[in-house]
Structure formats: structure tokens, C-alpha cells
Amino acid sequence: MMTAQTDYQQALTDITTLVTDRAQDVAAKPTPNEVRQIFCRYQGTIATPMIEDIGKGSWKNWESWQLGGAIAYLSSYGTSAAVTPLRDIEQNYPVTDIQIQAKALADLLATLDVAVSEAKQIQQVQDAIKSGNADQMARAMLLGLAQIDPDWPVRASEIQTKLFALSADSFPAINEMADGKLSQNDVTKALVEILFEDVTSGTGTP
């Protein structure tokens, strides 16, 4: 079985191969998003070796497109362990956009560390973790964050409002087509399933 370190080294090799393939075209360097996509193929398995690597200063030898892609990857899979090297990048990397990106993520992960510590104290979260059930854990952890983060309910409410508005706008035509056999709740439920079909079917990508 491949280790996390092996996966990480393979991801770096994939990036080098991409660069080599484009060597004839000076203007066709990989984009940060392409680099992020390569890292994301390995989901969260390479986050720890990546953080250890940048903690040793490897970022000093990376071009901005590679470092930008790595930071974008860590925005999904990074932990509080990445805060210190991100602060170093923020203060010392000679590209302003990367400095801004590193600062934003370092600020987020520093806050996240506190939120995770608080959420783990919630009994429902502890019970869900013990259960090992993915659905139960995801639900309990989301509700836990909702209790801790004052911005979470606001953002959730905005999403709900937009979903209900789209459902309401669609309902008159659907009601006529269905000859009154569907309720607006039926339409809202179908809308959620359609919008998040990739996620609920397990085929979604980060």
C-alpha cells in the first residue's frame, strides 16, 4: 500500500511531468488550479507530508504557480500545523498575491484550530465520532460548528433563502404540468437532490 509520503512524492512528480510536457511553450506554465487538481487527486492523504515539506522551507524553491496551487489544496485539507509555515510564506515569499493567499489561509486555520477544539467537546460530536458512521459524523460536526461559528447560521440561511426562492419561482409551472399533484415541498426536495446529486451519489469532487 502506498504511504502518504509516496503519494506526495508522486504528486510532485506529476507536476514536474506537466512542466516538462510544456517546456517548449514558455507561456504555457501550469496554473495554480492545475497544480491544486493534481494534489486533490490524493484527497487528504498528502496534506501531512506537504505541511512537513513546506515547514522545512521547500516553498523557497517553488514558483508562484506551484505554491499557489499547494496553498489552494491546503485550503481544503490543511490543519493548524500549516499555520507557522504559512506565516513564513506570508512574510518572506516575494510575490504579493501569494503573501495575501498565505495570510488568508493562516488566519482561517488558526481560527479553525480553536473551533475544532471547541466542537470536539460537544457530546453529540463525541458520540458521532465513536459511532464511525460517516453520515452521523458529518451531521453532528456541522451542527457543532453551527453552535460555535456565528457566521455559519447566517451563510446557511442565505443558501436556504435562495433555494426556497428558486423552488417558489419554479413551482407555478410545475404545478400546472403536474396538474396539482405535487406540493412546493416536493419541488424543493427534488431541487436539493438535483443540485447536490454528485455529492449525494458519492461522485462529487472537492
NUNUMI-633836 format. One record per residue: x, y, z of N, C-alpha, C, CB in turn; residue in one letter. Coordinates in steps of 0.001 Angstrom, whole numbers, plus 500000, padded with zeros to 6 digits. Glycine has a CB too. Layout:
<rodos>
XYZXYZXYZXYZa;...
</rodos>
This chain:
<rodos>
500853498803500000500000500000500000500889501247500000499035500006501240m;500548502216499164501339503430499081501179504251500345500941504252497858m;502262504798500834502206505646502008501860507066501610503528505609502766t;501541507884502605501234509290502324502428509994501703500808510015503604a;503613509690502186504823510306501651505036509918500184506044509898502489q;504773508641499882504898508172498497503883508882497604504701506637498420t;502665509027498091501637509745497337502072511184497067500298509728498098d;502625511807498086503054513205497950504169513333496916503526513759499309y;505134512439496978506234512476496020505726512216494602507310511446496397q;504720511347494485504137511074493170503428512315492631503152509889493249q;502747513046493522502084514279493105503101515294492590501280514877494269a;504223515416493286505283516334492836505861515892491487506410516413493892l;505977514572491327506458514040490043505468514356488925506684512511490136t;504177514232489222503134514549488240503244516012487797501728514271488831d;503533516887488759503669518313488443504899518544487573503761519155489737i;506004517890487919507234518013487119507000517526485698508387517219487765t;506256516429485561505935515889484233505117516889483429505169514559484358t;504171517539484094503345518546483428504208519698482928502256519071484380l;505162520122483759506065521203483365506908520778482167506975521609484543v;507426519553482211508266519030481123507480518960479817508815517635481486t;506235518517479909505402518397478713505184519750478033504056517775479074d;505262520816478835505001522153478282506278522965478096504044522912479188r;507403522316478209508688523024478190508910523820476910509817522041478367a;508321523395475818508537524067474541507757525373474433508151523149473404q;506796525554475327505946526747475270506158527556476543504436526363475098d;506900528636476448507253529436477622506008529980478323508172530592477218v;504987530294477548503788530912478116502816529897478708503082531719477060a;503141528621478592502166527596478992502549526895480293502018526562477888a;503042527651481250503326527056482550502016526615483195504085528055483466k;502068525593484051500846525147484727500229526281485546501145523941485637p;498943526232485713498261527226486539498148526697487967496853527564485961t;497948527575488949497738527113490320496574526125490429497487528301491231p;495529526342489623494382525439489682494738524042489183493227526003488864n;495575523961488150496013522657487644496841521927488703496835522825486342e;497695522679489403498502522092490471497596521604491601499533523117491005v;496623522425491959495674522027493002494949520743492631494660523142493254r;494539520643491384493817519453490934494678518203491035493338519635489499q;495971518342490732496884517197490865496965516770492329498302517549490322i;497148517723493226497219517394494650495903516789495146497565518648495468f;494791517316494652493478516857495131493144515431494678492393517807494646c;493866514917493693493650513512493302493904512585494483494568513125492117r;494768513027495379495143512198496528494332512570497767496641512340496821y;493331513412497573492456513874498650493298514362499829491491512744499098q;492964513943501049493680514487502201494926513732502593492781514531503353g;495246512664501866496346511791502310497704512481502276496399510548501447t;497873513469501396499198514079501265499333515387502039499503514327499810i;498299515772502773498355517050503490499490517080504513497023517319504190a;499621516002505302500657515988506342502067516063505773500525514741507184t;502441515212504794503792515353504229504006516685503528504063514232503258p;502960517255502936503112518564502305503417519628503349501845518937501521m;502668519602504454502886520586505518504296520431506094501821520428506638i;504723519189506271506083518946506775507124519478505789506310517433507025e;506843519305504500507771519734503456507903521254503427507309519220502090d;506775521945503429506854523411503391507384523947504720505466524027503079i;507186523182505785507740523571507077509259523552507072507221522658508164g;509837522714506201511299522636506058511833523675505076511710521237505597k;510902524451504486511339525527503590511349525197502124512673525950503965g;510736524084501733510736523711500310510091524788499444510003522382500110s;509161525539500024508445526571499266509386527642498701507397527230500155w;510554527791499302511512528803498827511989528500497410512718528882499775k;511879527233497021512325526830495683511171526651494704513112525542495770n;509962526945495138508787526755494294508420528053493582507601526253495130w;508005527908492334507473529060491613506073529366492123507457528803490082e;505604530553491836504333531011492409503152530149491999504072532434492003s;503162529634490760502041528804490320501972527497491110502159528505488821w;503136526931491483503128525693492267502749525967493717504501525008492203q;503312527024494284502995527350495667501541527780495808503921528449496180l;501056528528494815499649528927494839498725527727494803499342529845493673g;499082526729493995498285525502493927498331524723495223498765524626492794g;499506524694495865499649523982497139498813524649498226501128523930497567a;498843525983498274498053526703499277496559526493499026498394528214499260i;496162526492497755494755526237497423494348524835497875494515526400495900a;495233523861497692494958522496498169494802522491499683496088521523497744y;495697523181500382495645523212501847494419523958502363496905523858502400l;493805524787501512492572525452501940491449524448502150492146526502500912s;491591523259501544490613522188501758491090521186502803490326521466500445s;492382520852502788492882519750503607493908520161504667493490518721502721y;494207521456504756495201521910505720494722521829507160495599523314505410g;495667521769508085495374521762509518496143522897510181495743520388510165t;495956523026511492496628524104512209498149523984512130496188524114513662s;498653522789511820500103522604511693500676523437510550500431521125511473a;499822523847509621500296524628508471500405526119508774499369524422507293a;499907526557509926499880527991510216501282528599510229499200528239511555v;502231527955510931503584528517511042504278528656509693504427527654511951t;504333527594508856504966527788507544504221528774506655505075526468506831p;502895528846506796502131529814506015502476531249506436500620529557506177l;502696531455507721503123532781508186504499533131507621503154532832509732r;505355532136507538506690532341506972506585532744505499507549531059507121d;505705532048504774505475532368503361504899533783503233504514531328502710i;503936534093504090503304535417504078504340536531504223502264535521505201e;505309536307505063506287537361505366507472537389504404506797537186506769q;507755536252503759509022536178503031508941535818501550509876535202503687n;507793535314501062507732534955499640507596536237498816506537533975499353y;508391536395497755508456537676497040507360537932496011509747537771496361p;506185537374496238505066537617495325503857538014496178504752536341494431v;503346539199495938502284539746496789501041538872496830501907541121496314t;500612538371495676499406537534495639499560536295496517499094537114494197d;500747535709496516500992534525497340501004534917498817502331533846496944i;501578536056499138501579536533500518500152536698501035502340537861500626q;499306537288500214497903537505500595497187536174500775497175538359499535i;497415535249499843496787533928499892497236533168501148497133533117498618q;498534533235501456499066532537502626498509533123503909500592532601502642a;498418534451503984497884535097505186496429534712505428498008536618505072k;495633534735504355494212534411504488494016532992505007493500534579503144a;494804532055504475494653530664504915495189530473506327495373529716503949l;496308531128506647496852531024508003495849531558509027498186531793508110a;495216532679508714494196533246509609493044532270509798493668534585509055d;492608531668508680491491530723508729491843529491509557491087530303507313l;493029528917509308493417527694510009493651527944511496494674527106509380l;494128529132511841494311529465513254492955529513513960495051530820513407a;491965530082513290490609530119513837490006528719513873489718531060513010t;490291527950512820489766526597512714490247525723513866490171525979511384l;491482525907514275492049525118515364491233525290516628493503525512515618d;490845526528516909490032526815518097488642526192517949489916528347518325v;488060526331516758486718525799516516486681524280516658486234526202515124a;487708523612516127487770522151516216487875521711517670488965521606515406v;488713522403518436488877522055519848487559522203520604489958522934520496s;486833523269520307485550523504520980484504522491520529485052524933520706e;484470522218519229483456521295518701483646519887519255483508521262517167a;484896519493519468485170518147519982484698517964521418486651517853519898k;484391519066522086483887518978523457482382518726523511484216520252524210q;481714518881522357480261518679522294479959517187522311479656519345521022i;479056516781523187478773515363523382478281514684522109477749515190524476q;477425515365521355476906514774520109478038514488519128475870515711519456q;479011515370519091480147515173518201480982513982518675481014516453518133v;481212513900519968481973512782520533481286511452520237482146512962522050q;479949511418520425479188510190520169479258509801518694477719510368520598d;479174510803517826479212510531516379480568509971515972478908511814515575a;481632510533516528482983510040516214483124508585516648484065510914516907i;482615508274517820482678506893518330481893505938517443482140506827519767k;480788506431516859479933505572516034480639505136514757478636506295515685s;481503506014514224482185505699512971481298505831511751482733504316513029g;480038506256511943479097506408510838479336507745510139477634506307511341n;479652507702508844480025508913508118478910509952508115480401508566506695a;477662509524507839476542510462507799476319511105509164475266509752507337d;476380510279510204476156510780511558477259511765511963476092509607512561q;478505511427511612479612512322511953479485513657511226480952511664511612m;479194513611509933479090514842509156477984515738509700478832514523507681a;476847515132510019475706515904510534476030516526511893474458515005510651r;476572515699512799476881516184514150477947517271514116477346515026515042a;478940517095513257480025518079513191479553519389512588481193517529512379m;478675519321511589478112520545511019477285521297512067477242520216509786l;476466520553512791475653521182513836476535521732514948474642520178514412l;477642521047515209478579521530516217479204522857515798479670520492516468g;479635522936514537480209524188514038479168525303514020480786523988512632l;477922524935513746476847525924513734476672526565515109475533525275513284a;476945525790516169476836526325517524477984527275517861476798525187518530q;479144527028517245480366527749517610480613528966516731481555526822517531i;480410528799515428480729529853514465479509530727514212481235529247513142d;479521531984514634478345532845514449478020533118512983478559534157515161p;479007532935512106478790533193510682478113532020509992480112533500509996d;478228530826510586477713529608509955476198529677509730478055528389510814w;475396529985510766473938530050510541473547531107509519473222530333511849p;474290532210509477473990533276508519474180532775507091474884534509508778v;475320532111506841475591531597505500474610530496505127477025531075505407r;474269529638506096473300528570505829471938529160505485473179527628507043a;471567530212506204470277530864505956470230531472504562470010531946507008s;471347532044504115471399532625502765471162531551501703472761533316502526e;471777530377501916471598529271500968470150528811500962472529528092501318i;469573528663502158468169528233502262467245529213501548467751528100503741q;467486530497501776466636531532501172466661531435499647467093532936501621t;467859531258499087467987531171497628467345529892497085469468531225497220k;467502528784497844466874527534497416465353527655497403467300526384498334l;464802528211498467463350528341498553462824529307497490462938528818499953f;463603530345497186463187531301496155463149530631494782464140532516496127a;464164529829494482464200529124493197463058528110493116465563528416493000l;462799527441494225461690526485494257460358527189494029461667525733495596s;460186528324494703458931529076494578458730529584493153458914530255495560a;459821530047492525459727530534491150459380529414490172461035531193490737d;459851528195490490459626527066489588458269526415489795460711526036489772s;457699526614490978456508525841491341455287526084490449456141526149492748f;454960527322490071453747527510489262453728526671487983453604528965488899p;454854526654487253454911525865486016454827524373486320456206526173485236a;455522523947487378455498522524487739454111522114488215456543522223488831i;453469523002488951452125522713489458451150522493488303451629523860490362n;451316523315487246450431523169486092450730521870485345450576524374485145e;452032521581485157452404520350484455451940519116485221453921520294484241m;452021519184486554451679518025487393450189517987487735452501518048488683a;449457518973487227448007519025487473447712519011488966447296517843486783d;448522519760489723448264519923491153448642518746492027446849520207491352g;449374517786491486449682516569492248450973516679493070449791515393491301k;451703517808492914452932517999493667452822519232494560454131518130492717l;453414519151495748453459520304496638454770521058496413453318519866498125s;454851522269496964456098523013496826457217522319497610455917524471497314q;456880521630498684457887520864499423458484519760498554457274520259500693n;457635519124497734458124518091496810459134518698495834456940517442496031d;458819519880495355459689520557494393461010520960495057458981521800493803v;460924521475496274462137521888496995463050520691497251461769522569498333t;462458519583497667463236518374497925463924517893496648462334517265498496k;463195517890495540463777517467494254464892518413493825462690517404493160a;464706519702494088465709520697493716467023520454494465465186522116494005l;466919520183495759468114519898496558468828518660496029467742519705498042v;468052517631495712468638516382495211469338516598493874467558515304495067e;468740517427493007469339517704491700470632518512491853468340518462490800i;470575519558492672471727520442492824472923519740493446471353521636493663l;472640518781494331473737518117495043473832516636494688473557518275496548f;473390516311493473473378514914493045474762514290493069472797514803491657e;475794515021492594477156514483492572477657514164493973478102515468491898d;477298515040494927477756514839496302477030513665496947477543516113497131v;475704513635496799474939512579497462475171511215496853473477512899497417t;475631511178495578475897509904494945477337509437495180475617510001493462s;478115510317495817479499509951496132480468510196495004479564508523496515g;480040510917493964480926511163492818481419512593492758480216510828491532t;481083513371493779481489514773493778482988514926493943480774515526494878g;483502516088493515484922516384493659485087517597494537485590516609492290t;486177517684495239486380518823496124486590520112495354487557518575497028p;
</rodos>
